[in-house]
Amino acid sequence: PPTAPKRDNDESNNPKQDPEPIDAHRFDPFPDLAKSTSFSAASRRARAISRGVSRGMSYGDISRVHSTMHAVEHQQEGPLTRVYVCRVGAAKFQSHCLVHPPKKKKSKGGGSGAEPRVENRVGLLFGTINKERVDQSRKVARTSLSTPREDQKMCEVAKVHAVWEPPLQSPSLNGKHYDEECLLSTYQGYEEEKPSTKKRESATERALRVAGWLGLRPVGWIFSYADEDRHEDGDALPVHGRDAAVGAKLQIETMKRYGRDEGRKFITLALDGRIGATEAFQLSDVCVQMVAENVLSPPVVDESLQSTRFLTLKDPVVVSGEETKKLDSVLLLVNTAMLSHVGSYSGGENAPIGGNVKRSNGALLVKTKTRILTALQKGEGELEELCDFDILMALDAMLCPEDSEQICAIVKKFARGQRKGTALSEHLKLTLLSVLGG
């Protein structure tokens, strides 16, 4: 009798070999690393194809399933060589993490009372991306015969000029874990909307608008932590799996807004809320792509706030040539050099450590209003006072967009050193006096 046709080669009996994409509308931050389907879907399909065949899955089936797994390895460097962190903004951010108990009368023993409690927070870093020489320490005497500067090796760096904290943050677990949703919910979902369909502007969208007027863009984010086990292991890093997932989501949205090449220049700052020690990292390309494909999703933090350094994945990945569903978050991070400077829109070295606005809603403090009014009435020092991103954000909520944009344009010139002839017009001075109650 004639032999039956082989089922593996019969296209009429077998479905297509290539599974359909998971989501046709998915944004891939790194298309070269993107997988067209998940490991689970490919594995199910391969088992369905091999069903009824005595030999099981072929080498081709196994190879196709294996190709859907991401290879995770340590990434040596990112697009940014170093980051300049505003020390004034970082100190202000750390002070906002400390919640002091209500003041009580001193006991006879002269005790100092209860220690402040750490309430972890998040914030966006606004700044610029600049190019500079890789070797900043070497100073070479130059003559007319010296090598042109174009021949010197250059690198890209991020300079943080302002740290902005979203208002109305509600940290969970009695302040142990920051409220990432207050930032993600208003920063994600970017799309070009028509004026007729545009929704009410959120605080994050306002911050992006004001930052744009100042020539700034989001260059990263910052979060605080207070759990003591982040450095218990010798090779442990303060950014854990949950933090990496949140940072990757923010980077993906930044890449949507500013393009893949510019948006990938994104920094993650981890600040110890107890002492203010800060470390800088970039996320690996495969980490961001896995978050986009929902392969890497943040774990749920319970009441005990267990360490999320080691992540349990839904689909396996390849680490050092072996398949695993348990991933060390250290492999997702790129160490980044960090230097200190004073941001142009931080309020300067003399800015109050507690900030110029209310931590809860971002409104101006009474003493801040008084200080600005005094400068306006004296006719000097008002632009120095306005070189604070928090103050400009508070004023933007009180002014019409046209006046706010004009003030930002003048402050931008002043902050960049164009001080001669840069001053507020009489109309803007009267407007500020009016809204500030002068």
C-alpha positions as CSV (number, residue, x, y, z in Angstrom):
1,P,0.0,0.0,0.0
2,P,1.2,3.6,-0.6
3,T,2.9,5.2,2.3
4,A,1.1,8.1,4.1
5,P,2.6,11.6,3.5
6,K,4.8,13.0,6.2
7,R,2.8,15.3,8.5
8,D,5.8,17.6,9.2
9,N,6.1,18.6,5.5
10,D,2.4,18.7,4.7
11,E,1.5,22.4,4.7
12,S,-2.2,21.6,4.3
13,N,-2.2,19.7,7.6
14,N,0.1,22.0,9.6
15,P,-0.5,25.6,10.5
16,K,2.0,28.3,9.6
17,Q,5.4,27.9,11.2
18,D,5.7,31.5,12.3
19,P,3.3,32.5,15.1
20,E,1.4,35.7,14.9
21,P,2.9,38.7,16.8
22,I,1.7,39.2,20.3
23,D,0.6,42.8,19.8
24,A,0.7,44.5,16.4
25,H,0.6,47.9,18.1
26,R,3.4,47.2,20.6
27,F,6.3,49.7,20.7
28,D,9.7,48.0,20.5
29,P,12.3,50.3,22.0
30,F,15.1,48.1,20.5
31,P,13.7,46.3,17.4
32,D,16.9,44.3,16.9
33,L,16.2,42.6,20.3
34,A,12.5,42.2,19.8
35,K,10.8,38.8,19.7
36,S,7.9,38.3,17.4
37,T,6.2,36.0,19.9
38,S,6.6,34.9,23.5
39,F,8.3,31.7,24.6
40,S,5.0,30.3,26.0
41,A,3.1,30.8,22.8
42,A,5.9,29.3,20.7
43,S,6.2,26.3,23.0
44,R,2.5,25.6,22.9
45,R,2.4,25.9,19.1
46,A,5.4,23.5,18.8
47,R,3.7,21.0,21.0
48,A,0.5,21.2,19.0
49,I,2.4,20.7,15.8
50,S,4.3,17.6,17.1
51,R,1.1,16.1,18.6
52,G,0.5,12.7,17.0
53,V,4.1,12.4,15.8
54,S,5.9,9.6,17.7
55,R,9.3,11.3,17.6
56,G,8.0,14.5,19.3
57,M,9.4,17.9,18.5
58,S,12.1,18.2,15.8
59,Y,15.3,20.0,16.1
60,G,13.8,22.8,14.0
61,D,10.9,23.1,16.4
62,I,13.3,23.3,19.4
63,S,15.4,25.9,17.6
64,R,12.4,28.0,16.9
65,V,11.2,27.9,20.5
66,H,14.8,28.6,21.8
67,S,15.0,31.7,19.5
68,T,12.1,33.3,21.4
69,M,14.1,33.5,24.6
70,H,16.1,36.6,25.4
71,A,19.8,36.3,26.2
72,V,20.6,38.3,29.3
73,E,24.2,39.2,29.9
74,H,25.9,42.1,31.6
75,Q,26.1,45.2,29.4
76,Q,29.4,47.0,29.8
77,E,28.3,50.5,28.9
78,G,25.3,52.6,28.0
79,P,24.8,55.6,25.7
80,L,25.8,58.0,28.5
81,T,29.4,58.0,29.9
82,R,28.5,59.9,33.1
83,V,25.8,62.0,34.7
84,Y,26.1,65.3,36.6
85,V,23.6,65.2,39.5
86,C,22.4,68.4,41.0
87,R,23.5,68.2,44.6
88,V,21.0,70.9,45.7
89,G,18.1,69.0,44.1
90,A,19.2,65.7,45.5
91,A,19.5,67.2,49.1
92,K,16.0,68.7,48.7
93,F,14.6,65.4,47.5
94,Q,16.1,63.5,50.5
95,S,14.8,66.1,52.9
96,H,11.3,65.5,51.5
97,C,11.7,61.8,52.3
98,L,12.0,62.5,56.0
99,V,8.8,62.8,57.9
100,H,9.3,64.3,61.3
101,P,7.0,63.4,64.2
102,P,4.9,66.1,65.8
103,K,6.9,68.2,68.2
104,K,6.3,67.4,71.8
105,K,7.5,69.1,75.0
106,K,10.9,67.9,76.1
107,S,11.0,65.5,78.9
108,K,12.9,66.2,82.1
109,G,15.6,63.9,80.9
110,G,16.3,66.2,78.0
111,G,15.6,63.5,75.3
112,S,15.5,64.6,71.7
113,G,12.3,62.7,70.9
114,A,11.5,60.3,68.1
115,E,13.6,60.0,65.0
116,P,12.2,61.0,61.6
117,R,10.5,58.3,59.6
118,V,11.5,57.7,55.9
119,E,8.7,58.0,53.4
120,N,10.0,56.9,50.0
121,R,9.3,59.1,47.0
122,V,9.9,59.3,43.2
123,G,10.8,62.2,40.9
124,L,11.6,63.1,37.4
125,L,15.1,64.4,36.4
126,F,15.0,67.3,34.0
127,G,18.2,68.3,32.3
128,T,20.2,68.3,29.0
129,I,22.4,65.9,27.1
130,N,25.8,67.3,26.3
131,K,29.0,66.3,24.6
132,E,32.4,66.6,26.3
133,R,35.9,65.2,26.3
134,V,36.2,61.7,27.8
135,D,39.2,62.6,29.7
136,Q,38.3,65.7,31.8
137,S,41.3,65.6,34.1
138,R,44.0,66.0,31.5
139,K,44.8,69.6,30.6
140,V,47.1,70.0,27.6
141,A,48.9,73.3,26.8
142,R,47.7,74.4,23.4
143,T,49.5,76.3,20.6
144,S,48.8,77.1,17.0
145,L,50.4,73.8,16.0
146,S,48.4,71.7,18.5
147,T,46.1,68.9,17.4
148,P,42.5,70.2,16.6
149,R,39.9,69.5,19.3
150,E,37.9,67.5,16.8
151,D,40.5,64.7,17.1
152,Q,39.9,64.3,20.9
153,K,37.6,61.5,22.0
154,M,34.2,62.8,23.0
155,C,31.4,61.3,25.0
156,E,27.8,62.1,25.8
157,V,26.8,63.1,29.4
158,A,23.6,64.0,31.1
159,K,23.4,67.1,33.3
160,V,20.5,67.3,35.8
161,H,19.3,70.8,36.3
162,A,16.1,70.2,38.2
163,V,14.5,67.4,40.3
164,W,10.7,67.5,40.1
165,E,8.5,65.5,42.5
166,P,4.9,64.7,41.4
167,P,2.4,66.1,43.9
168,L,0.0,63.9,45.9
169,Q,2.3,60.9,46.3
170,S,0.9,58.1,48.4
171,P,3.7,55.7,49.4
172,S,2.4,52.2,50.3
173,L,3.3,50.0,53.3
174,N,3.6,52.9,55.7
175,G,5.9,54.8,53.4
176,K,8.3,51.9,52.8
177,H,7.6,51.7,49.0
178,Y,7.3,54.7,46.7
179,D,4.2,55.5,44.7
180,E,5.3,54.8,41.2
181,E,1.7,55.1,39.8
182,C,1.6,58.8,40.5
183,L,4.3,59.2,37.9
184,L,3.6,56.3,35.5
185,S,-0.2,57.0,35.2
186,T,0.4,60.5,34.0
187,Y,3.7,60.0,32.0
188,Q,2.7,56.9,30.1
189,G,0.2,56.8,27.2
190,Y,1.8,59.6,25.2
191,E,0.1,60.3,21.9
192,E,-0.4,63.3,19.6
193,E,-3.9,64.5,20.4
194,K,-6.0,67.1,18.6
195,P,-6.9,70.2,20.6
196,S,-10.6,69.3,20.5
197,T,-10.0,65.8,22.1
198,K,-7.2,66.7,24.5
199,K,-7.9,65.9,28.1
200,R,-7.2,68.1,31.1
201,E,-3.5,68.7,31.5
202,S,-1.9,66.7,34.3
203,A,0.8,67.9,36.6
204,T,3.4,65.8,34.8
205,E,2.3,67.2,31.4
206,R,2.6,70.7,32.8
207,A,6.1,69.9,34.1
208,L,7.1,68.6,30.6
209,R,5.7,71.8,29.1
210,V,7.6,74.1,31.5
211,A,10.8,72.1,31.1
212,G,10.5,72.5,27.3
213,W,10.3,76.3,27.6
214,L,13.5,76.1,29.7
215,G,15.3,74.0,27.1
216,L,15.2,70.9,29.3
217,R,13.9,67.3,28.8
218,P,13.5,64.2,31.0
219,V,16.9,62.6,31.3
220,G,16.0,60.1,34.1
221,W,14.2,59.5,37.3
222,I,15.0,59.2,41.0
223,F,13.6,57.0,43.7
224,S,14.4,56.6,47.4
225,Y,14.7,53.5,49.5
226,A,15.2,52.8,53.2
227,D,15.3,49.0,53.5
228,E,18.6,47.9,55.0
229,D,19.1,44.7,53.0
230,R,19.9,46.4,49.7
231,H,23.6,46.2,50.4
232,E,23.7,43.0,52.5
233,D,25.4,41.0,49.7
234,G,28.8,42.1,48.5
235,D,27.7,42.3,44.9
236,A,24.2,43.7,45.6
237,L,23.1,47.0,44.0
238,P,20.4,49.3,45.3
239,V,18.3,49.0,42.1
240,H,16.2,45.9,42.4
241,G,13.9,44.2,39.9
242,R,10.8,46.3,40.7
243,D,12.8,49.5,40.3
244,A,14.3,48.3,37.0
245,A,10.8,47.6,35.6
246,V,9.5,51.1,36.6
247,G,12.6,52.8,35.2
248,A,12.2,50.8,31.9
249,K,8.6,51.9,31.6
250,L,9.6,55.5,32.0
251,Q,12.4,55.1,29.5
252,I,10.0,53.5,26.9
253,E,7.7,56.5,27.2
254,T,10.7,58.9,26.9
255,M,11.7,57.0,23.7
256,K,8.2,57.5,22.3
257,R,8.3,61.2,23.0
258,Y,11.8,62.0,21.9
259,G,12.7,59.2,19.6
260,R,14.6,56.0,20.2
261,D,18.1,57.5,19.9
262,E,17.5,60.4,22.3
263,G,15.0,58.7,24.6
264,R,17.4,55.8,25.4
265,K,19.7,58.3,27.2
266,F,18.0,57.8,30.5
267,I,19.4,57.7,34.0
268,T,18.1,55.8,37.1
269,L,19.2,57.4,40.5
270,A,18.8,55.4,43.7
271,L,18.9,57.5,46.8
272,D,19.1,56.2,50.4
273,G,16.4,58.1,52.1
274,R,18.1,57.8,55.5
275,I,21.5,59.3,54.7
276,G,21.2,60.7,51.1
277,A,23.8,58.4,49.5
278,T,23.1,58.3,45.8
279,E,24.1,55.9,43.0
280,A,23.5,56.2,39.2
281,F,22.7,53.5,36.7
282,Q,21.5,53.0,33.2
283,L,19.2,50.0,32.2
284,S,20.5,47.5,29.7
285,D,18.8,47.4,26.3
286,V,17.5,43.8,26.8
287,C,15.9,44.9,30.1
288,V,13.9,47.7,28.5
289,Q,12.9,45.4,25.6
290,M,11.8,42.6,28.0
291,V,9.6,45.1,29.9
292,A,8.1,46.2,26.6
293,E,7.2,42.6,25.8
294,N,5.9,42.0,29.4
295,V,8.5,39.3,29.9
296,L,9.8,41.3,32.8
297,S,7.1,42.6,35.1
298,P,7.4,44.0,38.6
299,P,6.6,41.7,41.4
300,V,4.0,42.5,44.0
301,V,5.5,43.8,47.2
302,D,3.8,42.4,50.3
303,E,3.7,43.6,53.9
304,S,7.2,42.3,54.7
305,L,8.7,44.2,51.7
306,Q,10.8,41.2,50.6
307,S,13.8,41.9,48.4
308,T,13.1,41.9,44.7
309,R,16.7,41.5,43.6
310,F,15.9,38.1,42.2
311,L,13.0,38.0,39.8
312,T,10.8,35.1,38.9
313,L,9.9,35.4,35.2
314,K,6.9,34.1,33.3
315,D,9.1,32.9,30.5
316,P,12.6,31.6,30.7
317,V,15.7,33.5,29.5
318,V,19.2,32.5,28.6
319,V,21.9,33.4,31.2
320,S,25.4,32.2,30.6
321,G,24.1,29.6,28.1
322,E,21.5,28.1,30.5
323,E,17.8,28.5,30.6
324,T,16.4,30.0,33.8
325,K,13.2,31.6,35.1
326,K,15.1,33.3,38.0
327,L,16.9,36.4,37.1
328,D,19.4,38.5,39.1
329,S,18.5,42.2,38.6
330,V,22.2,43.1,38.8
331,L,22.4,41.8,35.1
332,L,19.9,44.5,34.1
333,L,22.0,47.4,35.2
334,V,24.9,49.5,33.7
335,N,27.1,51.2,36.2
336,T,27.4,54.9,35.4
337,A,29.9,57.4,36.7
338,M,28.3,60.2,38.7
339,L,29.6,63.7,39.4
340,S,28.2,66.6,41.4
341,H,27.2,70.1,40.2
342,V,24.6,72.8,40.9
343,G,21.7,72.7,38.5
344,S,20.7,75.9,36.7
345,Y,17.1,75.6,38.0
346,S,17.6,74.3,41.5
347,G,17.5,77.6,43.3
348,G,21.2,77.8,43.8
349,E,23.5,77.0,46.7
350,N,21.5,79.2,49.0
351,A,18.1,77.5,48.3
352,P,16.4,76.3,51.5
353,I,17.0,72.7,52.1
354,G,13.3,72.0,52.6
355,G,12.4,73.6,49.2
356,N,10.2,76.5,48.2
357,V,6.9,74.7,47.7
358,K,4.7,72.5,49.7
359,R,5.5,68.8,49.4
360,S,1.9,67.7,49.2
361,N,0.6,69.9,46.3
362,G,3.5,71.9,45.0
363,A,2.0,75.3,46.0
364,L,4.3,78.2,47.0
365,L,5.2,78.5,50.7
366,V,4.3,81.7,52.4
367,K,8.0,82.6,53.0
368,T,8.7,82.0,49.3
369,K,6.0,84.4,48.3
370,T,7.3,87.0,50.7
371,R,10.8,86.6,49.4
372,I,9.8,87.0,45.7
373,L,7.5,90.0,46.6
374,T,10.4,91.7,48.4
375,A,12.7,91.2,45.4
376,L,10.0,92.6,43.0
377,Q,9.4,95.6,45.1
378,K,13.1,96.4,45.5
379,G,13.7,95.8,41.8
380,E,16.6,93.5,42.2
381,G,17.2,89.8,42.7
382,E,13.8,88.6,41.3
383,L,15.4,86.5,38.5
384,E,17.7,84.8,41.0
385,E,14.6,83.8,43.0
386,L,12.8,82.5,39.8
387,C,15.7,80.2,38.8
388,D,13.9,77.4,40.6
389,F,11.9,74.8,38.7
390,D,9.5,74.2,41.6
391,I,8.7,78.0,41.8
392,L,8.2,78.2,38.0
393,M,5.8,75.2,38.2
394,A,3.8,76.8,41.1
395,L,3.6,80.1,39.1
396,D,2.6,78.3,36.0
397,A,-0.5,77.1,37.8
398,M,-1.4,80.7,38.8
399,L,-0.7,82.4,35.4
400,C,-2.0,82.2,31.9
401,P,0.2,80.1,29.6
402,E,1.4,83.2,27.6
403,D,2.7,85.0,30.7
404,S,4.3,81.7,32.1
405,E,6.1,81.1,28.8
406,Q,7.5,84.7,28.7
407,I,8.7,84.4,32.3
408,C,10.4,81.0,31.4
409,A,12.1,82.5,28.4
410,I,13.5,85.4,30.4
411,V,14.7,83.0,33.2
412,K,16.2,80.7,30.6
413,K,18.4,83.6,29.3
414,F,19.3,84.6,32.8
415,A,20.3,81.1,33.8
416,R,22.5,80.7,30.8
417,G,24.5,83.8,31.7
418,Q,22.8,86.4,29.5
419,R,22.3,88.7,32.4
420,K,23.0,92.1,30.9
421,G,19.7,93.6,29.7
422,T,17.7,90.6,30.8
423,A,14.8,91.7,33.0
424,L,11.1,91.2,33.5
425,S,8.8,93.6,31.7
426,E,6.5,95.9,33.7
427,H,3.5,93.8,32.6
428,L,5.1,90.6,34.0
429,K,6.1,92.4,37.2
430,L,2.6,93.7,37.8
431,T,1.2,90.2,37.0
432,L,3.4,88.6,39.5
433,L,2.7,91.2,42.2
434,S,-1.0,90.6,41.6
435,V,-1.0,86.7,41.8
436,L,1.4,86.8,44.8
437,G,-0.8,89.2,46.7
438,G,1.6,92.2,46.6
